[in-house]
Amino acid sequence: MKYWIVAIFISLASFVNAQTSEFSLAVKYQDYELAKKLIYQKIAEKPNVLAYKDTLAFLYSDLKSYSQALAVCDDILKTEPNRLHVLELKASILWKTKDFLGLEKVYQVLFKETQDLKYAYYQVSLLFELNQYQKAEKLSKELLEKKESHHEKIAIYTNHFSKEITLSSVLYNVLGMIAMNEKRYKEAQKYFEKSLSIASDFLLASNNLQVVKTKLAQNR
């Protein structure tokens, strides 16, 4: 519930006290039908206040009613195409529903609007997962040309743990994985070594380096 609970505090700030109390009680006691009814009432009263629709979208998402959540997101984005928290919510839903084509487009918009490299990296990661190696490789190299990639960090999840790794190290690891999957083992080794030269504690790159060294030894 962490996403939409935050949205509730943002988007319901303009509720009068009695309404806020009623909505809060509905959420507290998990009466989500009443919570939705109260939000719909506010939307009907003030259809131009996007904050109420935000809350409805987050609530639907939390209830795993993804088609309804996406419908509300799309309605909001027709009015305000660059509403970042709604774009982020839409991205999370598209990931959960495996609509990867739509997800790539949302990441592109998020990166364009924020210039936050994490969204470009998410796009790289998605392209890799879709085996679109050429596009992933091209975008990775473009990002490495940006000086920010050499000092910004990104959260990498391995074995249910998160660790902050310098983005350039992560991108070199991606390039190494692409090269390894295409059996360009010597090139892959150089990429993994480059990744570790930036972040020596990057476990994923270290493991990948050992794998590619084994591949090279087997091909001798």
C-alpha positions in Angstrom: 0.0 0.0 0.0 3.0 2.3 0.2 2.4 4.1 -3.1 -1.3 5.1 -2.8 -1.1 5.8 1.0 1.3 8.6 0.1 -1.0 9.8 -2.6 -3.9 9.9 -0.1 -2.1 12.5 2.1 -1.2 14.5 -1.0 -4.5 14.4 -2.9 -7.0 14.6 0.0 -5.5 17.6 1.7 -8.4 19.7 0.5 -11.1 17.5 2.0 -13.1 19.2 4.8 -12.5 17.6 8.2 -15.6 15.4 8.3 -14.9 14.0 4.8 -11.2 13.4 5.6 -12.3 11.6 8.8 -14.7 9.4 7.0 -12.3 8.5 4.2 -9.5 7.8 6.7 -11.8 5.5 8.7 -12.8 3.7 5.5 -9.1 3.1 4.7 -8.2 2.2 8.2 -10.9 -0.5 8.4 -10.2 -1.6 4.8 -13.6 -0.6 3.6 -12.4 0.1 0.1 -15.8 0.2 -1.5 -16.7 3.1 0.8 -13.3 4.7 0.1 -13.9 4.5 -3.7 -17.4 5.9 -3.2 -16.1 8.9 -1.3 -13.5 9.6 -3.9 -16.0 9.3 -6.8 -18.2 11.8 -4.9 -15.4 14.3 -4.8 -14.6 13.8 -8.5 -18.2 14.4 -9.4 -18.2 17.6 -7.4 -14.9 18.8 -8.7 -14.0 17.0 -11.9 -11.1 19.4 -12.7 -9.2 18.6 -9.4 -6.8 15.9 -10.6 -5.7 15.1 -7.1 -8.9 13.2 -6.4 -8.3 11.1 -9.6 -4.8 10.5 -8.5 -6.0 8.9 -5.3 -8.5 6.8 -7.2 -5.8 5.5 -9.6 -3.5 4.6 -6.6 -6.3 2.9 -4.8 -7.3 0.8 -7.8 -3.6 -0.1 -8.3 -3.3 -1.2 -4.7 -6.4 -3.3 -5.0 -4.8 -4.9 -8.1 -7.6 -3.6 -10.3 -5.1 -2.7 -12.9 -7.4 -2.1 -15.9 -9.3 0.5 -13.9 -6.1 2.0 -12.6 -4.8 2.4 -16.1 -8.0 3.9 -17.3 -7.9 6.6 -14.6 -4.2 7.2 -15.3 -4.9 7.7 -19.0 -7.7 10.1 -18.2 -5.4 12.1 -15.9 -2.6 12.2 -18.5 -5.0 13.5 -21.2 -5.3 16.6 -19.1 -1.7 16.7 -17.7 0.6 14.5 -19.9 3.7 15.1 -17.7 2.2 14.4 -14.3 5.2 12.5 -13.0 3.8 10.5 -10.1 1.0 9.3 -12.4 3.5 8.3 -15.1 5.4 6.4 -12.5 2.3 4.6 -11.3 1.4 3.7 -14.9 4.9 2.3 -15.4 4.6 0.1 -12.3 1.3 -1.2 -13.5 2.5 -1.9 -17.1 5.5 -3.8 -15.6 3.1 -5.9 -13.4 0.8 -6.6 -16.4 3.8 -7.3 -18.7 2.8 -4.6 -21.2 6.4 -4.0 -22.1 5.8 -2.0 -25.3 3.7 0.5 -23.3 6.3 0.5 -20.5 9.1 1.5 -22.8 7.1 4.5 -24.1 6.4 5.6 -20.5 10.1 5.3 -19.6 10.9 7.5 -22.6 8.5 10.1 -21.5 9.8 10.1 -17.9 13.4 10.4 -19.1 12.5 13.2 -21.5 10.7 15.2 -18.8 13.1 14.6 -15.9 16.4 13.9 -17.5 16.8 11.4 -14.6 19.2 8.7 -15.9 17.5 6.0 -13.8 14.6 6.0 -16.3 16.9 5.6 -19.2 18.6 2.7 -17.4 15.2 1.2 -16.7 14.7 1.3 -20.5 18.1 -0.4 -21.1 17.1 -3.1 -18.6 13.8 -3.6 -20.3 15.3 -3.9 -23.7 17.8 -6.4 -22.4 15.1 -8.5 -20.9 13.3 -8.4 -24.3 16.5 -9.6 -26.0 16.6 -6.4 -28.0 20.4 -6.3 -27.5 21.2 -3.9 -30.3 18.9 -1.2 -28.9 20.1 -1.9 -25.4 23.7 -1.7 -26.4 23.2 1.6 -28.3 21.4 3.3 -25.4 23.9 2.0 -22.9 26.8 3.6 -24.8 24.8 6.8 -25.2 24.3 7.0 -21.5 28.0 6.3 -20.8 28.8 9.5 -22.8 26.9 11.5 -20.2 29.2 12.6 -17.4 26.4 12.1 -14.8 26.5 8.3 -15.4 30.0 8.2 -13.8 28.9 9.6 -10.4 25.2 8.9 -10.1 24.2 5.7 -8.4 21.3 3.3 -9.0 19.7 0.6 -6.8 20.5 -2.9 -7.9 18.5 -5.8 -6.4 20.2 -9.1 -6.0 19.1 -11.9 -3.6 16.3 -9.7 -2.2 18.8 -7.1 -1.2 19.4 -3.6 -2.7 22.7 -2.0 -3.2 23.6 1.4 -4.6 26.0 1.0 -7.6 27.5 3.7 -9.8 25.4 3.8 -13.0 28.4 3.6 -15.3 29.5 0.3 -13.6 26.0 -1.1 -14.1 26.0 -0.1 -17.8 29.3 -1.7 -18.5 27.9 -4.9 -16.8 24.9 -4.7 -19.2 27.3 -4.3 -22.2 29.2 -7.3 -20.9 26.0 -9.4 -20.6 25.0 -8.5 -24.1 28.5 -9.5 -25.4 28.4 -12.7 -23.4 25.0 -13.7 -24.7 26.3 -13.1 -28.2 29.3 -15.2 -27.5 31.8 -12.3 -27.7 33.5 -13.5 -24.6 36.7 -11.5 -24.8 34.8 -8.3 -25.3 32.5 -9.3 -22.4 35.4 -9.9 -20.1 36.7 -6.4 -20.8 33.3 -4.9 -20.0 33.0 -6.8 -16.7 36.5 -5.8 -15.7 35.7 -2.2 -16.5 32.5 -2.5 -14.4 34.5 -3.8 -11.5 37.2 -1.1 -11.9 34.4 1.4 -11.1 32.6 -0.6 -8.4 34.8 -3.4 -7.1 32.0 -4.6 -4.8 29.5 -5.1 -7.6 28.6 -8.7 -7.0 26.7 -9.3 -10.3 29.6 -8.1 -12.4 32.0 -10.2 -10.4 29.9 -13.3 -10.9 29.5 -12.5 -14.6 33.3 -12.2 -14.9 33.8 -15.6 -13.5 31.3 -17.1 -15.9 32.9 -15.5 -18.9 36.3 -16.6 -17.8 35.0 -20.2 -17.6 33.6 -19.8 -21.1 36.9 -18.6 -22.4 38.7 -21.5 -20.8 36.3 -24.0 -22.3 36.9 -22.6 -25.8 40.7 -22.8 -25.7 
